Amino acid sequence: MRLTRLLLADLSKIPRYYRLIRNGPKKWRDYQQKEYEPPYWYKWGKDSPYSPGEQANIRNGKDLAWYKFNLHRIRVVPPEEWLYRVGDKVQVLTGKDKGKTGVINKVFPQGNVIVVGGRNCEYRTSESLGCERVDKPLQHHEVTLLDPKDEEPTEVEFRVNKDGEKVRVSTRTGHVIYWPPEFLPDGTQKDQYVCADQDTDFDEACKVTYTPTLDGWEEELAKHYKVNDEPRRKTFWY
């Protein structure tokens, strides 16, 4: 105990530079606020859980009471059974817009949330924005895909085509419902993106450049940089 007290007393005498050697000097990212992952009681909606408003709700535990009284309504869809992507044309099966079609704007498979543009909306009035239309989220079982042959709702199952790709097939007509194209944040279609000079292409990223060995990380670095240390002097204990 006295030794600990003595070490803590001398800690203030150590120069600031040496105190930062262990973890390195602090950088700007060390002062950024931590992002919280959505917990099990999080109420998924049309906004990303990493947006500032939703992050504040997670920190304050706003949805705990909602989870307690709505646990029986939550339906979890396994990732391998998820049918929808952004850009799919679907028909709404419940609510005031039952029977109407629309295009999916947002999808959050983790929370079983689908937002269809212009469907299942409500109007809110505020002093700053006036009358505003808000798209309320739907669940996986509350929408259905349309058959490309006759634009009618149909049941869908997964199959594997001759190229080994997983595709959606209408059980009524047997037509393939192709996945909509994916877009990057800058609006470029994902499969049409051209790598720039500072991008790492797919083939280069897939190269295996590490050879596993039984050496520790210090020995691997020493061999890589050809560092030859002098052999240690033998010591004897009596």
C-alpha positions as CSV (number, residue, x, y, z in Angstrom):
1,M,0.0,0.0,0.0
2,R,2.8,2.4,0.9
3,L,4.6,1.5,-2.4
4,T,1.4,2.3,-4.4
5,R,1.0,5.6,-2.6
6,L,4.7,6.4,-3.3
7,L,4.3,5.6,-7.0
8,L,1.2,7.8,-7.4
9,A,2.9,10.7,-5.6
10,D,5.8,10.5,-8.0
11,L,3.5,10.3,-11.1
12,S,3.0,14.0,-11.2
13,K,6.7,14.6,-11.6
14,I,6.9,12.6,-14.8
15,P,7.0,14.9,-17.9
16,R,3.8,14.9,-19.9
17,Y,5.6,13.6,-23.0
18,Y,6.6,10.4,-21.2
19,R,3.2,9.9,-19.8
20,L,1.8,9.7,-23.4
21,I,4.3,7.3,-24.7
22,R,2.4,4.1,-23.8
23,N,-0.8,5.0,-25.7
24,G,0.5,7.6,-28.0
25,P,-0.5,11.3,-28.2
26,K,-4.2,12.0,-28.2
27,K,-5.7,12.7,-31.6
28,W,-9.0,14.3,-32.7
29,R,-10.8,11.0,-32.9
30,D,-10.2,10.4,-29.2
31,Y,-12.5,13.4,-28.4
32,Q,-15.3,12.2,-30.7
33,Q,-18.5,10.9,-29.1
34,K,-18.8,7.1,-29.0
35,E,-21.4,5.6,-31.3
36,Y,-23.8,3.2,-29.6
37,E,-24.9,0.0,-31.3
38,P,-28.8,-0.4,-31.4
39,P,-29.6,-2.6,-28.3
40,Y,-32.3,-5.4,-28.2
41,W,-34.9,-2.9,-27.0
42,Y,-34.3,-0.4,-29.7
43,K,-37.4,0.7,-31.7
44,W,-36.5,0.7,-35.3
45,G,-37.9,3.3,-37.5
46,K,-37.3,5.2,-40.8
47,D,-34.1,6.9,-39.5
48,S,-30.7,5.3,-39.1
49,P,-29.9,4.3,-35.5
50,Y,-26.6,6.2,-35.9
51,S,-28.2,9.5,-36.6
52,P,-27.8,12.1,-33.8
53,G,-31.5,12.0,-32.7
54,E,-31.6,8.2,-32.5
55,Q,-28.2,8.0,-30.7
56,A,-29.7,10.4,-28.1
57,N,-32.7,8.1,-27.7
58,I,-30.4,5.1,-27.2
59,R,-28.3,6.9,-24.5
60,N,-31.5,7.9,-22.7
61,G,-33.2,4.5,-22.9
62,K,-36.3,6.1,-24.5
63,D,-37.6,2.9,-26.0
64,L,-37.4,0.7,-23.0
65,A,-41.1,1.2,-22.1
66,W,-42.2,0.6,-25.7
67,Y,-40.2,-2.7,-25.8
68,K,-41.9,-3.9,-22.6
69,F,-45.4,-3.5,-23.9
70,N,-44.8,-4.4,-27.6
71,L,-42.6,-7.5,-27.2
72,H,-45.3,-9.8,-28.5
73,R,-45.6,-7.7,-31.8
74,I,-41.9,-7.9,-32.7
75,R,-41.2,-10.4,-35.5
76,V,-37.6,-11.3,-36.4
77,V,-36.8,-12.3,-40.0
78,P,-33.6,-14.4,-40.5
79,P,-31.2,-12.8,-43.0
80,E,-31.4,-15.7,-45.4
81,E,-35.2,-15.2,-45.6
82,W,-35.2,-11.4,-46.2
83,L,-36.7,-10.7,-49.6
84,Y,-36.6,-7.0,-50.1
85,R,-34.1,-4.3,-51.2
86,V,-34.2,-0.6,-51.9
87,G,-35.8,-0.1,-55.3
88,D,-38.2,-3.1,-55.2
89,K,-41.8,-2.5,-56.3
90,V,-44.2,-3.9,-53.7
91,Q,-47.9,-3.9,-52.8
92,V,-49.0,-3.0,-49.3
93,L,-51.1,-5.6,-47.5
94,T,-52.4,-3.8,-44.4
95,G,-53.5,-0.4,-43.3
96,K,-55.3,2.5,-45.0
97,D,-53.1,2.0,-48.2
98,K,-54.0,-1.7,-48.5
99,G,-53.8,-2.8,-52.2
100,K,-51.7,0.2,-53.3
101,T,-48.3,-0.2,-54.8
102,G,-45.1,1.7,-54.2
103,V,-41.3,1.6,-54.3
104,I,-39.2,0.8,-51.3
105,N,-37.1,3.8,-50.1
106,K,-35.4,2.4,-47.0
107,V,-34.7,-1.1,-45.6
108,F,-33.4,-2.1,-42.1
109,P,-33.4,-5.9,-42.0
110,Q,-32.1,-6.0,-38.4
111,G,-35.3,-4.4,-37.2
112,N,-37.7,-5.8,-39.7
113,V,-38.4,-2.3,-41.1
114,I,-39.4,-1.4,-44.7
115,V,-40.3,2.2,-45.8
116,V,-42.4,2.5,-48.9
117,G,-42.4,5.9,-50.5
118,G,-45.8,7.6,-50.3
119,R,-47.5,4.8,-48.5
120,N,-48.6,4.3,-44.9
121,C,-48.0,8.1,-44.3
122,E,-49.2,10.5,-41.6
123,Y,-49.2,14.2,-41.6
124,R,-47.6,16.2,-38.8
125,T,-47.8,19.9,-38.1
126,S,-45.0,22.0,-36.6
127,E,-44.3,25.7,-36.2
128,S,-40.9,25.5,-38.0
129,L,-41.8,23.1,-40.9
130,G,-45.6,23.5,-41.2
131,C,-47.5,20.5,-42.5
132,E,-45.1,17.6,-43.1
133,R,-45.7,14.1,-44.5
134,V,-43.9,11.3,-42.7
135,D,-43.6,7.8,-44.1
136,K,-44.3,5.3,-41.3
137,P,-42.4,1.9,-41.5
138,L,-43.9,-1.4,-42.4
139,Q,-42.8,-4.9,-41.6
140,H,-41.7,-7.8,-43.8
141,H,-45.1,-9.6,-43.7
142,E,-47.0,-6.4,-44.5
143,V,-45.8,-6.0,-48.1
144,T,-45.4,-8.4,-51.0
145,L,-43.5,-8.3,-54.3
146,L,-45.1,-7.9,-57.7
147,D,-44.8,-10.5,-60.4
148,P,-43.0,-9.0,-63.4
149,K,-45.3,-10.8,-65.9
150,D,-48.6,-9.2,-64.8
151,E,-47.7,-6.7,-62.0
152,E,-49.8,-8.7,-59.6
153,P,-48.8,-9.7,-56.0
154,T,-47.2,-13.1,-55.7
155,E,-45.5,-15.5,-53.3
156,V,-41.7,-15.7,-53.7
157,E,-39.1,-18.4,-53.1
158,F,-35.4,-18.4,-53.4
159,R,-33.6,-20.6,-56.0
160,V,-30.1,-20.9,-57.4
161,N,-29.6,-20.2,-61.1
162,K,-27.0,-21.9,-63.4
163,D,-24.4,-19.3,-62.4
164,G,-24.7,-20.2,-58.7
165,E,-26.5,-16.9,-57.8
166,K,-29.4,-16.7,-55.4
167,V,-32.5,-15.3,-57.2
168,R,-36.1,-14.7,-56.3
169,V,-38.7,-16.6,-58.3
170,S,-42.5,-16.1,-58.4
171,T,-44.2,-19.3,-57.3
172,R,-47.3,-18.5,-59.4
173,T,-45.7,-18.0,-62.8
174,G,-42.1,-19.1,-62.3
175,H,-40.6,-15.8,-63.5
176,V,-37.4,-14.5,-61.9
177,I,-37.8,-11.2,-59.9
178,Y,-34.4,-9.6,-60.4
179,W,-32.7,-7.7,-57.6
180,P,-32.7,-4.0,-58.1
181,P,-29.4,-2.2,-58.7
182,E,-27.5,-1.0,-55.6
183,F,-26.3,2.6,-55.5
184,L,-23.4,4.2,-53.7
185,P,-23.8,7.3,-51.5
186,D,-22.6,9.5,-54.4
187,G,-25.4,8.2,-56.6
188,T,-23.2,5.9,-58.7
189,Q,-24.5,2.4,-59.5
190,K,-22.5,-0.1,-57.6
191,D,-21.7,-2.5,-60.5
192,Q,-20.7,0.4,-62.8
193,Y,-18.2,2.1,-60.4
194,V,-14.7,2.6,-61.9
195,C,-11.8,2.4,-59.5
196,A,-9.8,5.6,-59.2
197,D,-6.0,5.8,-58.6
198,Q,-6.2,5.6,-54.9
199,D,-8.8,2.8,-54.8
200,T,-7.9,-0.8,-54.0
201,D,-9.5,-3.1,-56.7
202,F,-11.2,-6.4,-55.9
203,D,-8.4,-8.6,-57.2
204,E,-5.7,-6.8,-55.2
205,A,-7.8,-6.9,-52.0
206,C,-8.3,-10.7,-52.3
207,K,-4.6,-11.4,-52.6
208,V,-3.2,-13.5,-49.7
209,T,-0.1,-11.7,-48.6
210,Y,0.4,-13.1,-45.1
211,T,2.2,-16.4,-44.5
212,P,1.4,-17.8,-41.1
213,T,4.3,-18.9,-38.9
214,L,4.9,-20.0,-35.4
215,D,7.0,-16.9,-34.6
216,G,5.7,-14.2,-32.4
217,W,5.1,-10.7,-33.7
218,E,8.4,-9.4,-32.5
219,E,10.3,-12.2,-34.3
220,E,8.3,-11.7,-37.5
221,L,9.1,-8.0,-37.6
222,A,12.8,-8.8,-36.9
223,K,12.9,-11.2,-39.8
224,H,11.0,-8.9,-42.1
225,Y,13.3,-5.9,-41.5
226,K,16.4,-8.1,-41.1
227,V,17.2,-7.1,-37.6
228,N,20.0,-9.1,-36.1
229,D,20.3,-8.8,-32.4
230,E,23.4,-9.8,-30.5
231,P,23.0,-13.1,-28.6
232,R,22.1,-12.7,-25.0
233,R,24.7,-13.3,-22.4
234,K,24.2,-16.5,-20.5
235,T,23.4,-16.0,-16.8
236,F,23.5,-18.4,-13.9
237,W,21.6,-18.5,-10.6
238,Y,23.2,-19.8,-7.5
